[in-house]
Amino acid sequence: MTPMTETAARDAVGAAATLLPASLLARLLGKSASEWTLDDLVNLCAETGVRIVSLMHVGGDGTLKTLDFVPSHERHLREILTAGERADGSSVFPGMGVPVGASDIVLRPRLSTAFLDPFSPHPTLALLAAH
């Protein structure tokens, strides 16, 4: 197999990047991820029929975990995207010594990480979240 030239590799990466879910969102919003605002994502959800918000985070075992939320109205969607959502830390980090009853954590989404989940059977906005 012949090694790829630097130009060919750059072209391949550029072509792949336009197919990635995050670049789809950038194209739909007409701006780069670092410029996305709360209003951008709320409007996108309304226009594309997004019904589920997935907050993704790295669990104590190093694997990617997802908590799904179904906002009941626009205000609820805005609350999830700005303040995050509470989760039970003892179930999010099982076996890590997090005591039940004193284990609430808040998953706070990072708006610039949003993407439309291509694997979900329902229109879903996924975001990476910090805790």
PEWO-V936400 format. One record per residue. RES is the residue in three letters. D_FIRST is the distance of its C-alpha to the first C-alpha in Angstrom with 2 decimals. Layout:
((RES	D_FIRST) (RES	D_FIRST))
This chain:
((MET	0.00) (THR	3.79) (PRO	6.44) (MET	9.07) (THR	12.30) (GLU	15.39) (THR	17.01) (ALA	14.36) (ALA	14.37) (ARG	18.16) (ASP	18.42) (ALA	16.51) (VAL	18.80) (GLY	21.76) (ALA	21.20) (ALA	20.91) (ALA	23.98) (THR	26.10) (LEU	25.57) (LEU	26.63) (PRO	30.21) (ALA	31.51) (SER	30.48) (LEU	32.30) (LEU	35.38) (ALA	35.07) (ARG	34.97) (LEU	37.93) (LEU	39.93) (GLY	39.01) (LYS	38.51) (SER	36.19) (ALA	36.50) (SER	38.53) (GLU	41.14) (TRP	41.64) (THR	45.23) (LEU	47.13) (ASP	48.56) (ASP	45.12) (LEU	43.98) (VAL	47.36) (ASN	47.39) (LEU	43.83) (CYS	44.91) (ALA	47.91) (GLU	46.04) (THR	43.19) (GLY	45.38) (VAL	43.88) (ARG	46.09) (ILE	44.27) (VAL	43.35) (SER	40.97) (LEU	41.26) (MET	38.26) (HIS	38.55) (VAL	37.20) (GLY	39.52) (GLY	40.81) (ASP	38.27) (GLY	35.37) (THR	34.46) (LEU	34.71) (LYS	38.06) (THR	39.47) (LEU	43.09) (ASP	43.90) (PHE	46.97) (VAL	48.67) (PRO	50.68) (SER	54.04) (HIS	54.58) (GLU	53.31) (ARG	55.24) (HIS	53.62) (LEU	50.14) (ARG	51.09) (GLU	52.36) (ILE	49.14) (LEU	47.02) (THR	49.37) (ALA	50.90) (GLY	48.43) (GLU	49.57) (ARG	51.14) (ALA	49.61) (ASP	50.93) (GLY	49.19) (SER	50.11) (SER	48.05) (VAL	45.21) (PHE	45.03) (PRO	46.34) (GLY	47.13) (MET	46.96) (GLY	50.74) (VAL	51.35) (PRO	54.93) (VAL	55.80) (GLY	58.31) (ALA	57.16) (SER	53.54) (ASP	53.14) (ILE	50.16) (VAL	49.29) (LEU	45.82) (ARG	45.60) (PRO	42.92) (ARG	40.98) (LEU	41.18) (SER	38.13) (THR	35.92) (ALA	37.14) (PHE	34.97) (LEU	35.75) (ASP	34.52) (PRO	32.23) (PHE	32.72) (SER	36.52) (PRO	38.54) (HIS	41.05) (PRO	40.70) (THR	40.00) (LEU	39.75) (ALA	37.92) (LEU	38.33) (LEU	37.48) (ALA	40.78) (ALA	42.20) (HIS	45.03))
